[in-house]
């Protein structure tokens, strides 16, 4: 038929007519909800095999529930902090739980928009489904999540109501465990997606009312269910069709058991401790299913439980795991691979079990090679938890329970251009002179320096990059005194700084000994000391060196897999690019928030120092602790560090992405604003 609209002639064709009333108008009851679930499953059954016949079904569109992460940045357009927090949590659960699960969910042809305007009722019976404009291939669970998102928008609706719809679907097409895991966060994502697309459309046409027809009900629905944990959400949604088990023990029970059996000096993080039961990529998952973006764990370097590393450990563990007194080519192959990442002179490797053991071995090597006994360390440094390592760690011996500096340890000032005594462009040379001065004092007292232990970026000292020229000149002073230069790369190595594989390389120096640990095995207990052949020969004095587990075949396989992943997934480049994005964002926060005094670091080894006064640099230690705990409530794990406990440290797995950093920056902005308001 011919018609006109706004003065334009048009031809309209009515293809068919379906009688009935929209679900939105008739409302929900148990019979209708169960019928919607059954109908959704029958639609999927009817469309089985459709995608093979129609290749154009492999498409996407604005409402594709597997792609809603594209709207995440629109969260910042919401004025209400409560709305931003709800949307952040929804998208966080979607990214951490739903997206990984979708990859394993059954796929087929989707209707794509089984909403409350497209499902028609005649009484309690469904009379038809309209609008096939959003059909596409996808995980079948996406359609169910869409229907649930609309079911939950009815006034006073509950997850128990939604469970009736789920039971109807499961009755016709039983769902698997991946679909069960994905469903609740997918529902949150669909609700969030509606709000995020809607606020974006307001910029295009604020008068287009149909674009915002569900805006208030969407946000109301989110508010009702946003505090539900993923485990509880899963249990309640599937209560009508199966029983799911909750965590075996509550957090309080685990904490009580720990207190009875574990020494009290082993601390836990956060005011409300977490019971972590699973790690995947950049995420840690609590027993209640809540995911946390891990922005502080520099041990699981290539991501928690990286499948290639796990597979390498598994394959080797079921073949052979023994000590190094037997010949096995894996030991020399891995040692060569590791040495090849370093300057040519560093060609001899010792494999041990942890960074503390590695630093203690480095001390033995330095003493054997020089005949001297004393060491030089930087104030605030931490080099491990063995007795000797604690003795050369000011972070420990000057801290609670410490007994002060032993006679054989000499401490040089922290080369801190923000808080230290020297803050100008020549700070590197100035602090290096302090190294020479301390060596001179030791020599006049009849003490000889065997080595200078220094982190290439200070970690426990406050995430402090060394100023230009410092290492080069400090190493010169040490070598003139007959000592060795020992770079502790336990926390900053393996590409974390981005520009280089090893952080000492930024300074154009070559150490005599390099100590490495933490990221070397991605959580598997291993570490290494690499040095020159000359120093290793000096250590070969007749006393055998042996580590029962150091260099075992499983550890070598694990270490090789870590190096493979860093290279194959370009994680050093990711640290460089994402680290630059993060650093720029933190600098922007510094301009907006007086509490942020300094932003520093390299790659994905970053820190912000909080101060109450930019002139006096009064440390904001309590505020730092508060910020860390509030960020934990928002699903992001950070930690404090530094001798004044006012530095927020950020050392995430190198697999973090742009969206992770952008979320962290938005949340930091909101938390700092809320703290400023009191």
C-alpha positions in Angstrom: 0.0 0.0 0.0 1.0 3.6 -0.6 1.5 5.8 2.4 3.4 8.9 3.5 5.6 9.9 6.4 6.8 13.4 7.1 6.0 14.4 3.5 7.8 11.4 1.9 5.9 8.9 -0.2 6.7 5.3 0.7 5.5 1.8 -0.1 4.7 -0.5 2.9 4.4 -4.2 2.6 2.8 -6.3 5.4 4.3 -9.7 5.2 2.2 -11.4 7.8 0.1 -10.7 10.9 0.4 -12.3 14.3 -2.3 -11.8 16.8 -1.5 -11.2 20.4 -0.4 -8.7 23.0 3.2 -7.8 23.8 4.7 -9.4 26.9 5.5 -5.9 28.2 1.8 -5.1 28.3 0.4 -8.3 29.7 3.1 -8.6 32.3 4.7 -11.7 33.8 3.5 -14.7 35.8 4.9 -18.1 36.5 3.1 -19.7 33.5 4.1 -17.0 31.1 7.7 -17.0 32.2 8.0 -20.8 31.9 6.4 -20.6 28.5 9.0 -18.0 27.4 11.8 -20.3 28.4 10.3 -23.2 26.6 9.6 -21.1 23.5 13.3 -19.9 23.4 14.6 -23.4 23.5 12.2 -24.5 20.8 13.3 -21.6 18.6 16.9 -22.8 18.9 15.9 -26.3 18.1 14.0 -25.2 15.0 17.0 -23.1 13.8 19.4 -26.0 14.2 21.6 -26.3 11.1 20.5 -22.9 9.8 24.0 -21.3 10.0 25.5 -24.0 7.8 23.0 -23.0 5.1 23.3 -19.2 5.6 26.9 -18.0 5.9 25.6 -14.4 6.3 24.4 -15.4 9.8 28.0 -15.0 10.9 27.6 -11.3 11.6 27.5 -8.9 14.5 25.4 -5.8 15.4 25.0 -3.2 18.0 23.3 -5.5 20.5 25.5 -8.6 20.0 25.9 -9.8 23.6 29.4 -11.2 22.8 30.6 -7.8 21.9 29.2 -5.4 24.5 32.6 -4.6 25.9 32.8 -2.0 23.1 30.5 0.2 25.2 32.4 0.1 28.4 34.0 3.5 28.2 30.5 5.1 28.1 30.3 4.4 31.9 32.1 7.7 32.5 29.1 9.5 30.9 26.9 8.6 33.9 26.8 11.4 36.5 25.5 9.3 39.4 28.5 7.4 41.2 26.1 4.6 42.1 25.1 4.0 38.5 28.8 4.1 37.5 29.7 1.5 40.2 26.8 -0.8 39.1 27.8 -0.6 35.4 31.5 -1.1 36.2 30.7 -4.3 38.2 28.4 -5.6 35.5 31.0 -5.2 32.8 33.7 -6.5 35.0 31.8 -9.7 35.7 31.0 -10.0 32.0 34.6 -9.7 31.0 36.1 -11.9 33.7 33.4 -14.7 33.7 31.0 -14.6 30.8 33.3 -14.0 27.9 35.7 -16.9 28.8 32.7 -19.2 29.3 31.0 -18.2 26.0 33.9 -19.7 24.1 32.8 -23.2 25.4 29.1 -22.7 25.1 27.0 -24.5 22.5 26.4 -22.3 19.4 23.7 -21.9 16.9 21.3 -19.4 15.3 20.0 -16.8 17.6 16.8 -14.8 17.4 18.9 -12.0 19.0 16.2 -10.0 20.6 13.7 -12.1 22.6 12.6 -9.0 24.5 9.3 -7.9 26.1 8.1 -6.2 22.9 8.9 -9.1 20.5 7.1 -11.9 22.4 3.3 -11.9 22.0 0.7 -13.5 24.3 -2.9 -14.6 24.0 -3.8 -15.0 27.6 -1.0 -17.1 29.1 -0.1 -18.7 25.8 2.5 -17.4 23.5 0.9 -16.5 20.2 4.1 -15.5 18.3 7.5 -14.0 18.1 8.3 -11.0 15.9 11.3 -9.0 14.7 14.1 -11.1 13.2 16.3 -8.1 12.6 18.9 -9.1 15.1 19.3 -12.7 14.1 22.9 -14.0 14.1 25.1 -16.9 15.0 26.2 -17.0 18.6 26.2 -18.8 21.9 22.6 -20.0 22.5 22.8 -18.8 26.1 22.8 -15.2 24.8 19.1 -15.4 23.8 18.2 -16.7 27.3 20.1 -13.9 28.9 18.3 -11.3 26.8 14.9 -12.7 27.9 15.9 -12.8 31.5 17.1 -9.2 31.4 13.6 -8.1 30.4 11.9 -10.4 32.9 13.9 -8.8 35.6 12.8 -5.3 34.6 9.2 -5.9 35.8 8.5 -4.1 39.0 9.5 -6.0 42.1 10.7 -9.0 40.0 13.3 -11.3 41.6 15.8 -13.9 40.6 13.4 -16.5 41.7 10.9 -15.3 39.1 13.7 -15.4 36.5 14.5 -19.0 37.6 11.0 -20.1 36.4 12.0 -18.9 32.9 15.3 -20.7 33.1 13.6 -23.9 34.2 11.3 -23.7 31.2 14.3 -23.4 28.8 16.3 -26.1 30.5 13.3 -28.5 30.4 13.4 -28.4 26.5 17.2 -27.9 26.0 19.2 -28.8 29.1 22.2 -26.5 29.6 25.8 -27.4 30.3 28.2 -26.1 33.0 29.7 -23.4 30.8 26.2 -22.0 30.1 25.4 -22.1 33.8 28.6 -20.1 34.6 27.9 -17.5 31.9 24.2 -16.8 32.4 24.1 -14.5 35.5 26.9 -12.2 34.3 25.4 -12.2 30.8 22.1 -11.0 32.3 24.0 -8.2 34.0 25.8 -7.4 30.8 22.6 -7.1 28.8 21.1 -4.7 31.4 24.3 -2.7 31.4 24.4 -2.7 27.6 21.0 -1.2 27.4 22.0 1.6 29.7 25.3 2.2 27.9 23.9 2.2 24.4 21.0 4.4 25.6 23.3 7.1 27.1 25.3 7.1 23.9 22.2 7.6 21.8 21.2 10.6 23.9 24.1 12.4 22.3 22.7 11.6 18.9 19.0 12.4 19.5 17.8 13.2 23.0 14.2 13.4 21.7 14.0 9.9 20.3 12.0 8.5 23.2 11.8 4.9 21.9 15.5 4.6 22.3 15.2 5.1 26.0 12.0 3.2 26.7 13.7 0.8 29.1 16.2 3.2 30.7 14.7 3.5 34.2 13.7 -0.1 34.4 17.1 -1.3 33.3 18.9 0.6 36.1 16.3 -0.4 38.7 16.8 -4.1 37.8 20.6 -3.7 38.1 20.2 -2.1 41.4 18.1 -5.0 42.7 20.6 -7.7 41.8 24.0 -6.1 41.5 25.1 -7.1 45.0 24.4 -10.8 44.3 27.6 -12.8 44.0 28.1 -14.8 40.8 27.9 -18.1 42.8 24.6 -17.0 44.4 23.3 -15.7 41.1 24.0 -19.0 39.4 22.4 -21.0 42.3 19.2 -18.9 42.3 18.7 -18.8 38.6 19.0 -22.6 38.3 17.1 -23.4 41.5 14.1 -24.5 39.5 16.0 -27.2 37.6 19.0 -28.4 39.6 20.9 -28.0 42.8 24.3 -26.2 42.8 26.8 -26.4 45.5 28.2 -23.3 47.3 31.7 -23.0 48.7 32.8 -25.8 51.1 33.9 -23.4 53.8 33.1 -19.8 54.5 35.9 -17.2 54.5 35.5 -16.9 58.3 35.9 -20.7 58.7 39.0 -20.8 56.5 40.5 -17.9 58.4 39.8 -19.7 61.7 41.4 -22.9 60.4 44.4 -20.9 59.2 44.8 -19.3 62.6 44.8 -22.6 64.4 47.4 -24.3 62.1 49.6 -21.5 60.6 52.1 -19.3 62.3 50.6 -15.8 63.1 53.4 -13.9 61.4 52.0 -15.0 58.0 49.7 -12.1 57.2 46.6 -11.8 55.0 45.7 -9.0 52.7 42.8 -6.5 53.0 40.5 -5.7 55.9 38.1 -8.3 54.6 40.4 -11.2 53.5 39.6 -13.0 50.2 39.3 -16.8 49.8 40.8 -17.2 46.3 40.0 -20.5 44.6 40.8 -20.0 41.0 43.1 -17.8 38.8 42.7 -17.2 35.0 44.7 -14.7 33.1 44.6 -11.3 34.9 41.8 -12.4 37.2 41.6 -14.1 40.6 38.3 -15.6 41.6 36.9 -15.8 45.1 35.0 -18.7 46.5 31.7 -16.9 45.9 32.5 -16.5 42.3 33.5 -12.9 42.4 36.4 -12.1 40.0 39.1 -9.6 40.9 41.4 -7.8 38.4 44.8 -8.6 39.8 46.8 -5.4 39.4 49.6 -6.4 41.9 50.7 -10.0 41.3 54.0 -9.8 39.4 54.6 -13.6 40.0 52.1 -14.9 37.5 53.8 -13.0 34.9 52.1 -14.4 31.8 48.7 -14.7 33.5 47.4 -17.0 36.1 47.3 -20.6 35.0 48.4 -19.9 31.5 47.4 -23.0 29.6 50.8 -23.4 27.8 52.7 -23.2 31.1 50.3 -25.6 32.9 50.5 -28.0 30.0 54.3 -27.9 30.0 54.4 -28.7 33.8 51.8 -31.5 33.4 53.5 -33.2 30.5 56.9 -33.2 32.1 55.6 -34.1 35.6 54.1 -37.3 34.2 57.4 -38.2 32.4 60.2 -37.4 34.8 61.1 -35.1 37.7 64.4 -35.7 39.4 67.5 -33.8 40.6 70.4 -32.5 38.6 72.9 -35.2 39.4 71.7 -37.1 36.4 72.3 -35.8 32.9 69.3 -34.3 31.2 69.4 -32.0 28.2 66.6 -29.9 29.5 68.8 -28.3 32.1 71.5 -27.0 29.7 68.9 -26.1 27.1 66.9 -23.9 29.5 70.1 -22.4 31.0 71.3 -21.4 27.5 67.9 -20.0 26.6 68.0 -17.9 29.8 71.6 -16.7 29.3 70.8 -15.7 25.7 68.5 -13.0 27.0 71.4 -11.4 28.8 74.6 -9.6 27.8 77.2 -12.0 26.3 79.5 -12.1 29.4 76.7 -13.5 31.6 76.9 -17.0 30.4 76.8 -19.3 33.4 73.6 -20.2 35.3 72.6 -21.7 38.7 69.0 -22.7 39.1 67.4 -22.6 42.5 63.9 -22.4 44.0 63.1 -18.8 45.0 64.4 -15.3 44.9 65.7 -15.4 48.5 67.7 -18.5 47.8 69.0 -16.9 44.6 70.1 -13.7 46.5 71.8 -15.8 49.2 73.7 -17.7 46.5 74.7 -14.5 44.8 76.2 -13.4 48.1 78.2 -16.6 48.3 79.4 -16.1 44.8 80.5 -12.6 45.4 82.4 -13.5 48.6 84.1 -16.4 46.9 85.1 -14.4 43.9 86.4 -11.3 45.8 87.6 -12.7 49.1 85.7 -9.9 50.8 82.8 -10.2 53.1 80.7 -7.1 53.3 77.9 -5.9 51.1 76.5 -2.6 50.0 72.7 -2.2 49.8 70.2 0.6 49.1 68.1 2.0 51.9 64.6 0.5 51.9 65.6 -2.5 49.8 64.3 -6.0 50.2 66.3 -9.0 49.0 64.6 -12.0 50.6 63.5 -13.8 53.8 66.5 -16.0 54.6 68.7 -14.9 57.5 71.4 -13.5 55.3 68.9 -11.8 53.0 67.1 -10.2 55.9 70.4 -9.0 57.2 71.0 -7.2 53.9 67.4 -5.9 53.6 66.8 -2.5 55.3 63.1 -3.0 54.6 63.3 -5.9 57.1 66.0 -5.1 59.6 64.8 -1.5 60.1 61.1 -2.5 60.2 58.9 -4.1 62.8 60.7 -6.9 64.6 64.0 -6.1 63.0 67.2 -5.9 65.0 69.0 -3.2 62.9 71.9 -3.3 60.5 74.6 -5.9 61.0 78.2 -4.8 60.9 78.9 -6.4 57.5 76.1 -4.5 55.7 76.6 -0.9 54.5 73.5 1.2 53.4 73.5 3.9 50.8 70.7 6.5 50.5 67.7 5.7 48.4 68.1 7.5 45.0 64.7 9.1 45.2 64.2 12.2 43.2 60.8 12.9 44.7 61.4 12.6 48.4 65.2 12.3 48.7 67.8 15.0 49.5 68.9 15.3 45.8 66.1 16.1 43.4 67.7 17.9 40.5 68.7 16.8 37.0 72.1 15.6 38.3 70.5 13.4 41.0 72.0 10.2 39.5 75.5 11.4 39.8 74.8 12.9 43.2 73.4 9.7 44.7 76.3 7.7 43.0 78.7 9.9 45.0 77.0 8.7 48.1 77.8 5.1 47.1 81.5 6.1 46.8 81.3 7.9 50.2 79.8 4.8 52.0 82.4 2.6 50.4 85.2 4.9 51.5 83.9 4.9 55.1 83.8 1.1 55.1 87.4 0.8 53.7 88.7 3.3 56.4 87.1 1.0 59.0 88.9 -2.0 57.6 85.9 -3.5 55.9 86.0 -4.8 52.3 83.0 -4.8 50.0 82.3 -8.0 48.1 79.3 -6.7 46.2 76.6 -4.1 45.7 73.1 -5.5 45.7 70.6 -3.2 43.9 67.2 -3.6 42.3 67.0 -2.0 38.9 63.8 -0.4 40.1 63.3 -0.3 43.9 60.2 -2.3 44.8 59.6 -2.3 48.6 61.5 0.9 48.7 58.5 2.5 46.9 58.4 1.6 43.2 61.3 4.0 42.6 63.1 4.1 39.2 66.8 4.8 39.5 67.8 8.2 38.1 69.8 8.5 34.9 73.5 7.8 35.4 73.2 6.3 38.9 73.9 2.7 38.1 76.7 3.4 35.7 78.6 5.6 38.2 77.7 3.6 41.2 79.0 0.4 39.5 82.3 2.2 38.8 82.8 3.1 42.5 82.0 -0.5 43.5 84.4 -2.1 41.0 87.2 0.3 41.9 86.8 -1.0 45.4 87.1 -4.6 44.2 83.4 -5.4 44.6 80.9 -7.0 42.2 77.8 -5.5 40.9 74.7 -7.6 41.5 71.4 -6.7 39.8 68.3 -8.0 41.7 65.8 -8.4 38.9 63.5 -10.7 40.9 60.6 -8.3 40.6 61.3 -6.2 37.5 62.8 -8.7 35.0 61.5 -10.7 32.1 60.1 -7.8 30.0 58.1 -6.1 32.7 59.6 -2.7 32.1 58.6 -2.8 28.4 61.5 -1.1 26.7 64.0 -3.8 27.7 63.8 -7.4 28.8 65.9 -6.6 31.9 65.5 -3.3 33.8 69.2 -2.8 34.2 69.6 -2.6 30.4 67.8 0.9 30.6 71.0 2.2 32.3 73.5 0.9 29.8 75.3 -1.3 32.4 76.3 -4.9 32.5 76.2 -6.4 36.0 78.6 -9.2 37.2 75.7 -11.2 38.6 72.0 -11.1 37.9 69.4 -12.5 40.3 66.0 -13.5 39.0 62.9 -15.2 40.5 59.1 -14.6 40.9 58.0 -14.3 37.2 60.6 -16.9 36.0 58.1 -19.8 36.6 54.8 -17.9 36.5 54.1 -19.1 40.0 56.0 -22.4 39.9 58.8 -22.2 42.6 62.0 -21.5 40.7 64.7 -18.9 40.5 68.1 -18.4 38.9 71.5 -16.7 39.3 73.4 -15.9 36.2 77.0 -14.7 36.2 80.3 -14.9 34.4 82.3 -18.1 33.9 85.2 -16.5 35.9 83.0 -15.8 38.9 81.5 -19.3 38.7 84.9 -20.9 38.6 86.0 -19.0 41.7 83.0 -20.5 43.5 84.1 -24.0 42.5 86.4 -24.3 45.6 85.7 -28.0 46.4 82.5 -27.5 48.2 79.7 -28.9 46.1 76.8 -26.7 45.2 73.5 -28.6 45.1 69.8 -27.7 45.2 67.5 -30.7 45.6 64.8 -29.1 43.4 66.6 -26.4 41.6 66.9 -27.1 37.9 64.7 -30.2 38.0 63.1 -31.2 34.6 59.6 -29.9 35.5 61.0 -26.5 36.5 63.0 -26.3 33.3 60.0 -27.2 31.2 58.0 -24.6 33.0 60.7 -21.9 32.6 61.0 -22.6 28.9 57.2 -22.3 28.4 57.2 -18.9 30.2 59.9 -17.6 27.8 58.0 -19.0 24.9 54.8 -17.2 25.9 56.5 -13.9 26.5 57.9 -14.1 23.0 55.0 -15.6 21.1 52.4 -13.3 22.7 54.6 -10.2 22.5 54.1 -9.5 26.2 57.1 -7.2 26.5 55.6 -5.0 23.8 52.2 -5.2 25.7 54.0 -4.1 28.9 55.5 -1.1 26.9 52.2 -0.1 25.3 49.7 -0.7 28.1 52.2 0.6 30.6 52.4 3.9 28.7 48.6 4.1 28.6 48.5 3.4 32.4 51.2 6.0 33.2 49.4 8.7 31.2 46.2 7.9 32.9 47.8 8.1 36.4 49.4 11.4 35.5 45.9 12.7 34.6 44.7 11.5 37.9 47.5 13.4 39.6 46.4 16.6 38.0 42.8 16.1 39.3 43.5 14.8 42.8 45.8 16.6 45.3 46.2 13.4 47.3 48.4 12.0 44.5 51.9 13.4 45.0 54.0 11.4 42.5 53.5 9.0 39.7 56.4 6.8 38.6 57.7 3.6 37.1 58.3 1.8 33.8 56.2 -0.5 31.7 53.9 -2.4 34.0 55.9 -1.7 37.2 54.2 1.5 38.4 53.5 3.3 41.6 51.7 6.4 42.9 52.7 8.1 46.1 50.0 9.6 48.2 50.7 12.7 50.3 48.6 15.1 52.4 50.8 18.1 51.5 52.8 18.7 48.3 55.2 21.0 50.0 56.0 19.0 53.2 55.3 15.6 51.5 53.5 14.4 54.6 52.8 10.8 53.8 49.1 9.8 53.4 49.6 6.2 54.7 46.0 5.8 56.1 44.6 7.1 52.9 46.7 4.7 50.9 45.3 1.8 52.9 41.8 3.1 52.5 42.2 3.5 48.8 43.5 -0.1 48.4 40.5 -1.5 50.4 37.9 0.5 48.5 39.4 -0.6 45.2 39.2 -4.2 46.4 35.4 -3.6 47.0 35.2 -2.6 43.4 37.0 -5.7 42.2 40.5 -4.4 41.7 43.4 -5.7 43.7 46.2 -3.2 44.6 48.6 -3.0 47.5 50.6 -0.5 49.5 54.4 -0.4 49.7 57.3 1.9 50.6 59.0 2.7 53.9 56.1 5.1 54.7 53.4 2.7 53.4 52.0 5.4 51.3 52.8 4.1 47.8 50.2 2.2 45.8 52.0 -0.4 43.7 50.8 -1.8 40.4 52.5 -4.8 39.0 49.9 -6.8 37.1 50.4 -9.9 34.9 51.6 -8.8 31.5 48.4 -10.0 29.8 46.3 -7.1 31.1 44.6 -5.2 28.3 43.5 -1.7 27.5 40.0 -2.2 29.0 41.5 -3.4 32.3 43.6 -0.3 32.6 40.7 2.0 31.6 38.5 0.4 34.2 41.2 0.7 36.9 41.7 4.4 36.1 37.9 5.1 36.2 37.6 3.4 39.5 40.6 5.1 41.0 39.1 8.4 39.9 35.8 7.6 41.6 37.4 6.3 44.8 39.7 9.3 45.1 36.7 11.6 44.6 34.7 9.7 47.2 37.6 9.9 49.7 37.9 13.7 49.1 34.2 14.1 49.9 34.8 12.2 53.2 
